[in-house]
Amino acid sequence: MVWRETTADRWQKVLPVGDVTEVTIDLSKDNVFFGVRAVDRDGHRSPVAFPRPGS
């Protein structure tokens, strides 16, 4: 999980969550943009994708 303030142009925070299909973070979605990305065993990261409600 990554997130940034709505006014920021780069991701400001990273929360490694492991191999999961769901996570809950105690932040207001009104103040930040959230994104998700995959990381492989060698540390290669995928581009960040924005989660969609109901997906």
PDB file of N, CA, C and O in Angstrom:
ATOM      1  N   MET A   1       0.842  -1.169   0.000  1.00  0.00           N
ATOM      2  CA  MET A   1       0.000   0.000   0.000  1.00  0.00           C
ATOM      3  C   MET A   1       0.889   1.234   0.000  1.00  0.00           C
ATOM      4  O   MET A   1       1.907   1.300   0.688  1.00  0.00           O
ATOM      5  N   VAL A   2       0.470   2.200  -0.790  1.00  0.00           N
ATOM      6  CA  VAL A   2       1.139   3.500  -0.789  1.00  0.00           C
ATOM      7  C   VAL A   2       0.060   4.568  -0.693  1.00  0.00           C
ATOM      8  O   VAL A   2      -1.083   4.337  -1.087  1.00  0.00           O
ATOM      9  N   TRP A   3       0.415   5.722  -0.177  1.00  0.00           N
ATOM     10  CA  TRP A   3      -0.536   6.827  -0.159  1.00  0.00           C
ATOM     11  C   TRP A   3       0.199   8.151  -0.127  1.00  0.00           C
ATOM     12  O   TRP A   3       1.385   8.232   0.193  1.00  0.00           O
ATOM     13  N   ARG A   4      -0.554   9.184  -0.472  1.00  0.00           N
ATOM     14  CA  ARG A   4      -0.015  10.547  -0.493  1.00  0.00           C
ATOM     15  C   ARG A   4      -1.145  11.521  -0.219  1.00  0.00           C
ATOM     16  O   ARG A   4      -2.316  11.204  -0.432  1.00  0.00           O
ATOM     17  N   GLU A   5      -0.793  12.698   0.251  1.00  0.00           N
ATOM     18  CA  GLU A   5      -1.787  13.750   0.416  1.00  0.00           C
ATOM     19  C   GLU A   5      -2.332  14.117  -0.957  1.00  0.00           C
ATOM     20  O   GLU A   5      -1.648  13.940  -1.965  1.00  0.00           O
ATOM     21  N   THR A   6      -3.539  14.619  -1.002  1.00  0.00           N
ATOM     22  CA  THR A   6      -4.172  14.931  -2.284  1.00  0.00           C
ATOM     23  C   THR A   6      -3.421  16.011  -3.058  1.00  0.00           C
ATOM     24  O   THR A   6      -3.575  16.119  -4.275  1.00  0.00           O
ATOM     25  N   THR A   7      -2.619  16.804  -2.372  1.00  0.00           N
ATOM     26  CA  THR A   7      -1.866  17.868  -3.046  1.00  0.00           C
ATOM     27  C   THR A   7      -0.454  17.443  -3.444  1.00  0.00           C
ATOM     28  O   THR A   7       0.242  18.193  -4.129  1.00  0.00           O
ATOM     29  N   ALA A   8      -0.020  16.250  -3.026  1.00  0.00           N
ATOM     30  CA  ALA A   8       1.338  15.784  -3.315  1.00  0.00           C
ATOM     31  C   ALA A   8       1.403  15.132  -4.693  1.00  0.00           C
ATOM     32  O   ALA A   8       0.429  14.527  -5.141  1.00  0.00           O
ATOM     33  N   ASP A   9       2.540  15.253  -5.360  1.00  0.00           N
ATOM     34  CA  ASP A   9       2.698  14.643  -6.681  1.00  0.00           C
ATOM     35  C   ASP A   9       3.444  13.312  -6.632  1.00  0.00           C
ATOM     36  O   ASP A   9       3.560  12.639  -7.656  1.00  0.00           O
ATOM     37  N   ARG A  10       3.948  12.921  -5.471  1.00  0.00           N
ATOM     38  CA  ARG A  10       4.662  11.650  -5.314  1.00  0.00           C
ATOM     39  C   ARG A  10       4.130  10.908  -4.095  1.00  0.00           C
ATOM     40  O   ARG A  10       3.599  11.509  -3.161  1.00  0.00           O
ATOM     41  N   TRP A  11       4.287   9.579  -4.127  1.00  0.00           N
ATOM     42  CA  TRP A  11       3.859   8.762  -2.989  1.00  0.00           C
ATOM     43  C   TRP A  11       4.709   9.115  -1.778  1.00  0.00           C
ATOM     44  O   TRP A  11       5.935   9.165  -1.869  1.00  0.00           O
ATOM     45  N   GLN A  12       4.059   9.358  -0.647  1.00  0.00           N
ATOM     46  CA  GLN A  12       4.755   9.801   0.555  1.00  0.00           C
ATOM     47  C   GLN A  12       4.934   8.702   1.588  1.00  0.00           C
ATOM     48  O   GLN A  12       5.886   8.744   2.367  1.00  0.00           O
ATOM     49  N   LYS A  13       4.058   7.738   1.613  1.00  0.00           N
ATOM     50  CA  LYS A  13       4.105   6.674   2.627  1.00  0.00           C
ATOM     51  C   LYS A  13       3.968   5.308   1.963  1.00  0.00           C
ATOM     52  O   LYS A  13       3.280   5.156   0.954  1.00  0.00           O
ATOM     53  N   VAL A  14       4.632   4.326   2.546  1.00  0.00           N
ATOM     54  CA  VAL A  14       4.560   2.947   2.076  1.00  0.00           C
ATOM     55  C   VAL A  14       4.263   2.066   3.280  1.00  0.00           C
ATOM     56  O   VAL A  14       4.881   2.215   4.335  1.00  0.00           O
ATOM     57  N   LEU A  15       3.319   1.151   3.122  1.00  0.00           N
ATOM     58  CA  LEU A  15       3.003   0.178   4.164  1.00  0.00           C
ATOM     59  C   LEU A  15       3.089  -1.219   3.567  1.00  0.00           C
ATOM     60  O   LEU A  15       2.175  -1.640   2.858  1.00  0.00           O
ATOM     61  N   PRO A  16       4.175  -1.949   3.840  1.00  0.00           N
ATOM     62  CA  PRO A  16       4.259  -3.330   3.350  1.00  0.00           C
ATOM     63  C   PRO A  16       3.191  -4.177   4.057  1.00  0.00           C
ATOM     64  O   PRO A  16       3.122  -4.182   5.286  1.00  0.00           O
ATOM     65  N   VAL A  17       2.377  -4.877   3.302  1.00  0.00           N
ATOM     66  CA  VAL A  17       1.288  -5.657   3.909  1.00  0.00           C
ATOM     67  C   VAL A  17       1.428  -7.154   3.661  1.00  0.00           C
ATOM     68  O   VAL A  17       0.629  -7.929   4.188  1.00  0.00           O
ATOM     69  N   GLY A  18       2.400  -7.583   2.892  1.00  0.00           N
ATOM     70  CA  GLY A  18       2.596  -9.006   2.644  1.00  0.00           C
ATOM     71  C   GLY A  18       1.655  -9.541   1.588  1.00  0.00           C
ATOM     72  O   GLY A  18       1.067  -8.785   0.816  1.00  0.00           O
ATOM     73  N   ASP A  19       1.520 -10.860   1.564  1.00  0.00           N
ATOM     74  CA  ASP A  19       0.716 -11.552   0.558  1.00  0.00           C
ATOM     75  C   ASP A  19      -0.727 -11.643   1.041  1.00  0.00           C
ATOM     76  O   ASP A  19      -1.139 -12.653   1.611  1.00  0.00           O
ATOM     77  N   VAL A  20      -1.489 -10.578   0.806  1.00  0.00           N
ATOM     78  CA  VAL A  20      -2.880 -10.487   1.269  1.00  0.00           C
ATOM     79  C   VAL A  20      -3.786 -10.043   0.128  1.00  0.00           C
ATOM     80  O   VAL A  20      -3.315  -9.532  -0.888  1.00  0.00           O
ATOM     81  N   THR A  21      -5.076 -10.240   0.301  1.00  0.00           N
ATOM     82  CA  THR A  21      -6.049  -9.764  -0.688  1.00  0.00           C
ATOM     83  C   THR A  21      -6.887  -8.616  -0.142  1.00  0.00           C
ATOM     84  O   THR A  21      -7.708  -8.053  -0.866  1.00  0.00           O
ATOM     85  N   GLU A  22      -6.691  -8.262   1.125  1.00  0.00           N
ATOM     86  CA  GLU A  22      -7.462  -7.185   1.742  1.00  0.00           C
ATOM     87  C   GLU A  22      -6.652  -6.585   2.882  1.00  0.00           C
ATOM     88  O   GLU A  22      -5.945  -7.296   3.596  1.00  0.00           O
ATOM     89  N   VAL A  23      -6.763  -5.263   3.047  1.00  0.00           N
ATOM     90  CA  VAL A  23      -6.086  -4.586   4.152  1.00  0.00           C
ATOM     91  C   VAL A  23      -6.934  -3.387   4.566  1.00  0.00           C
ATOM     92  O   VAL A  23      -7.608  -2.781   3.733  1.00  0.00           O
ATOM     93  N   THR A  24      -6.899  -3.045   5.857  1.00  0.00           N
ATOM     94  CA  THR A  24      -7.611  -1.884   6.385  1.00  0.00           C
ATOM     95  C   THR A  24      -6.591  -0.927   6.982  1.00  0.00           C
ATOM     96  O   THR A  24      -5.740  -1.323   7.779  1.00  0.00           O
ATOM     97  N   ILE A  25      -6.688   0.336   6.587  1.00  0.00           N
ATOM     98  CA  ILE A  25      -5.787   1.375   7.091  1.00  0.00           C
ATOM     99  C   ILE A  25      -6.638   2.457   7.726  1.00  0.00           C
ATOM    100  O   ILE A  25      -7.650   2.867   7.156  1.00  0.00           O
ATOM    101  N   ASP A  26      -6.241   2.922   8.895  1.00  0.00           N
ATOM    102  CA  ASP A  26      -7.014   3.914   9.635  1.00  0.00           C
ATOM    103  C   ASP A  26      -6.641   5.338   9.201  1.00  0.00           C
ATOM    104  O   ASP A  26      -6.026   6.091   9.956  1.00  0.00           O
ATOM    105  N   LEU A  27      -7.027   5.685   7.967  1.00  0.00           N
ATOM    106  CA  LEU A  27      -6.817   7.025   7.427  1.00  0.00           C
ATOM    107  C   LEU A  27      -8.081   7.465   6.705  1.00  0.00           C
ATOM    108  O   LEU A  27      -8.810   6.634   6.162  1.00  0.00           O
ATOM    109  N   SER A  28      -8.340   8.756   6.696  1.00  0.00           N
ATOM    110  CA  SER A  28      -9.499   9.280   5.975  1.00  0.00           C
ATOM    111  C   SER A  28      -9.212   9.308   4.481  1.00  0.00           C
ATOM    112  O   SER A  28      -8.215   9.889   4.051  1.00  0.00           O
ATOM    113  N   LYS A  29     -10.075   8.689   3.691  1.00  0.00           N
ATOM    114  CA  LYS A  29      -9.890   8.697   2.238  1.00  0.00           C
ATOM    115  C   LYS A  29     -10.158  10.073   1.647  1.00  0.00           C
ATOM    116  O   LYS A  29      -9.898  10.298   0.465  1.00  0.00           O
ATOM    117  N   ASP A  30     -10.675  10.995   2.450  1.00  0.00           N
ATOM    118  CA  ASP A  30     -10.913  12.359   1.979  1.00  0.00           C
ATOM    119  C   ASP A  30      -9.632  13.178   1.910  1.00  0.00           C
ATOM    120  O   ASP A  30      -9.587  14.203   1.231  1.00  0.00           O
ATOM    121  N   ASN A  31      -8.591  12.734   2.607  1.00  0.00           N
ATOM    122  CA  ASN A  31      -7.366  13.518   2.695  1.00  0.00           C
ATOM    123  C   ASN A  31      -6.193  12.943   1.917  1.00  0.00           C
ATOM    124  O   ASN A  31      -5.163  13.602   1.779  1.00  0.00           O
ATOM    125  N   VAL A  32      -6.332  11.730   1.411  1.00  0.00           N
ATOM    126  CA  VAL A  32      -5.211  11.079   0.735  1.00  0.00           C
ATOM    127  C   VAL A  32      -5.674  10.294  -0.485  1.00  0.00           C
ATOM    128  O   VAL A  32      -6.850   9.950  -0.610  1.00  0.00           O
ATOM    129  N   PHE A  33      -4.732  10.018  -1.384  1.00  0.00           N
ATOM    130  CA  PHE A  33      -4.926   9.065  -2.473  1.00  0.00           C
ATOM    131  C   PHE A  33      -4.205   7.785  -2.083  1.00  0.00           C
ATOM    132  O   PHE A  33      -3.074   7.825  -1.597  1.00  0.00           O
ATOM    133  N   PHE A  34      -4.861   6.647  -2.295  1.00  0.00           N
ATOM    134  CA  PHE A  34      -4.269   5.347  -2.009  1.00  0.00           C
ATOM    135  C   PHE A  34      -3.877   4.663  -3.306  1.00  0.00           C
ATOM    136  O   PHE A  34      -4.473   4.909  -4.354  1.00  0.00           O
ATOM    137  N   GLY A  35      -2.884   3.815  -3.231  1.00  0.00           N
ATOM    138  CA  GLY A  35      -2.501   2.985  -4.365  1.00  0.00           C
ATOM    139  C   GLY A  35      -1.991   1.650  -3.873  1.00  0.00           C
ATOM    140  O   GLY A  35      -1.644   1.492  -2.703  1.00  0.00           O
ATOM    141  N   VAL A  36      -1.951   0.694  -4.779  1.00  0.00           N
ATOM    142  CA  VAL A  36      -1.411  -0.628  -4.455  1.00  0.00           C
ATOM    143  C   VAL A  36      -0.389  -1.004  -5.526  1.00  0.00           C
ATOM    144  O   VAL A  36      -0.494  -0.586  -6.680  1.00  0.00           O
ATOM    145  N   ARG A  37       0.597  -1.797  -5.122  1.00  0.00           N
ATOM    146  CA  ARG A  37       1.576  -2.296  -6.077  1.00  0.00           C
ATOM    147  C   ARG A  37       2.097  -3.646  -5.597  1.00  0.00           C
ATOM    148  O   ARG A  37       2.098  -3.945  -4.403  1.00  0.00           O
ATOM    149  N   ALA A  38       2.526  -4.427  -6.532  1.00  0.00           N
ATOM    150  CA  ALA A  38       3.114  -5.723  -6.224  1.00  0.00           C
ATOM    151  C   ALA A  38       4.629  -5.566  -6.108  1.00  0.00           C
ATOM    152  O   ALA A  38       5.242  -4.739  -6.782  1.00  0.00           O
ATOM    153  N   VAL A  39       5.207  -6.382  -5.236  1.00  0.00           N
ATOM    154  CA  VAL A  39       6.661  -6.408  -5.083  1.00  0.00           C
ATOM    155  C   VAL A  39       7.091  -7.874  -5.114  1.00  0.00           C
ATOM    156  O   VAL A  39       6.576  -8.691  -4.349  1.00  0.00           O
ATOM    157  N   ASP A  40       8.035  -8.208  -5.997  1.00  0.00           N
ATOM    158  CA  ASP A  40       8.463  -9.606  -6.074  1.00  0.00           C
ATOM    159  C   ASP A  40       9.574  -9.894  -5.061  1.00  0.00           C
ATOM    160  O   ASP A  40      10.000  -9.002  -4.328  1.00  0.00           O
ATOM    161  N   ARG A  41      10.030 -11.121  -5.025  1.00  0.00           N
ATOM    162  CA  ARG A  41      11.036 -11.548  -4.044  1.00  0.00           C
ATOM    163  C   ARG A  41      12.357 -10.806  -4.175  1.00  0.00           C
ATOM    164  O   ARG A  41      13.106 -10.681  -3.206  1.00  0.00           O
ATOM    165  N   ASP A  42      12.640 -10.310  -5.385  1.00  0.00           N
ATOM    166  CA  ASP A  42      13.882  -9.567  -5.608  1.00  0.00           C
ATOM    167  C   ASP A  42      13.724  -8.071  -5.366  1.00  0.00           C
ATOM    168  O   ASP A  42      14.676  -7.313  -5.555  1.00  0.00           O
ATOM    169  N   GLY A  43      12.528  -7.631  -4.947  1.00  0.00           N
ATOM    170  CA  GLY A  43      12.292  -6.222  -4.661  1.00  0.00           C
ATOM    171  C   GLY A  43      11.835  -5.394  -5.844  1.00  0.00           C
ATOM    172  O   GLY A  43      11.697  -4.177  -5.722  1.00  0.00           O
ATOM    173  N   HIS A  44      11.591  -6.031  -7.009  1.00  0.00           N
ATOM    174  CA  HIS A  44      11.083  -5.293  -8.168  1.00  0.00           C
ATOM    175  C   HIS A  44       9.635  -4.907  -7.905  1.00  0.00           C
ATOM    176  O   HIS A  44       8.831  -5.737  -7.479  1.00  0.00           O
ATOM    177  N   ARG A  45       9.307  -3.653  -8.158  1.00  0.00           N
ATOM    178  CA  ARG A  45       7.959  -3.140  -7.880  1.00  0.00           C
ATOM    179  C   ARG A  45       7.183  -2.869  -9.165  1.00  0.00           C
ATOM    180  O   ARG A  45       7.732  -2.363 -10.144  1.00  0.00           O
ATOM    181  N   SER A  46       5.903  -3.214  -9.145  1.00  0.00           N
ATOM    182  CA  SER A  46       5.035  -2.912 -10.281  1.00  0.00           C
ATOM    183  C   SER A  46       4.630  -1.439 -10.216  1.00  0.00           C
ATOM    184  O   SER A  46       4.789  -0.803  -9.174  1.00  0.00           O
ATOM    185  N   PRO A  47       4.108  -0.890 -11.316  1.00  0.00           N
ATOM    186  CA  PRO A  47       3.535   0.452 -11.238  1.00  0.00           C
ATOM    187  C   PRO A  47       2.371   0.455 -10.244  1.00  0.00           C
ATOM    188  O   PRO A  47       1.696  -0.557 -10.056  1.00  0.00           O
ATOM    189  N   VAL A  48       2.155   1.588  -9.625  1.00  0.00           N
ATOM    190  CA  VAL A  48       1.059   1.725  -8.652  1.00  0.00           C
ATOM    191  C   VAL A  48      -0.274   1.776  -9.385  1.00  0.00           C
ATOM    192  O   VAL A  48      -0.419   2.462 -10.397  1.00  0.00           O
ATOM    193  N   ALA A  49      -1.247   1.036  -8.856  1.00  0.00           N
ATOM    194  CA  ALA A  49      -2.600   1.060  -9.384  1.00  0.00           C
ATOM    195  C   ALA A  49      -3.532   1.617  -8.307  1.00  0.00           C
ATOM    196  O   ALA A  49      -3.324   1.392  -7.114  1.00  0.00           O
ATOM    197  N   PHE A  50      -4.545   2.335  -8.739  1.00  0.00           N
ATOM    198  CA  PHE A  50      -5.527   2.866  -7.802  1.00  0.00           C
ATOM    199  C   PHE A  50      -6.606   1.820  -7.553  1.00  0.00           C
ATOM    200  O   PHE A  50      -7.145   1.256  -8.505  1.00  0.00           O
ATOM    201  N   PRO A  51      -6.934   1.550  -6.278  1.00  0.00           N
ATOM    202  CA  PRO A  51      -8.009   0.589  -5.994  1.00  0.00           C
ATOM    203  C   PRO A  51      -9.356   1.130  -6.447  1.00  0.00           C
ATOM    204  O   PRO A  51      -9.575   2.342  -6.463  1.00  0.00           O
ATOM    205  N   ARG A  52     -10.253   0.228  -6.814  1.00  0.00           N
ATOM    206  CA  ARG A  52     -11.605   0.612  -7.220  1.00  0.00           C
ATOM    207  C   ARG A  52     -12.593   0.110  -6.178  1.00  0.00           C
ATOM    208  O   ARG A  52     -12.471  -1.023  -5.715  1.00  0.00           O
ATOM    209  N   PRO A  53     -13.559   0.923  -5.805  1.00  0.00           N
ATOM    210  CA  PRO A  53     -14.575   0.471  -4.843  1.00  0.00           C
ATOM    211  C   PRO A  53     -15.308  -0.756  -5.373  1.00  0.00           C
ATOM    212  O   PRO A  53     -15.644  -0.820  -6.556  1.00  0.00           O
ATOM    213  N   GLY A  54     -15.553  -1.723  -4.506  1.00  0.00           N
ATOM    214  CA  GLY A  54     -16.297  -2.908  -4.883  1.00  0.00           C
ATOM    215  C   GLY A  54     -15.500  -3.933  -5.642  1.00  0.00           C
ATOM    216  O   GLY A  54     -16.063  -4.930  -6.096  1.00  0.00           O
ATOM    217  N   SER A  55     -14.199  -3.725  -5.799  1.00  0.00           N
ATOM    218  CA  SER A  55     -13.371  -4.691  -6.529  1.00  0.00           C
ATOM    219  C   SER A  55     -12.665  -5.618  -5.584  1.00  0.00           C
ATOM    220  O   SER A  55     -11.923  -6.497  -6.022  1.00  0.00           O
TER     221      SER A  55
END
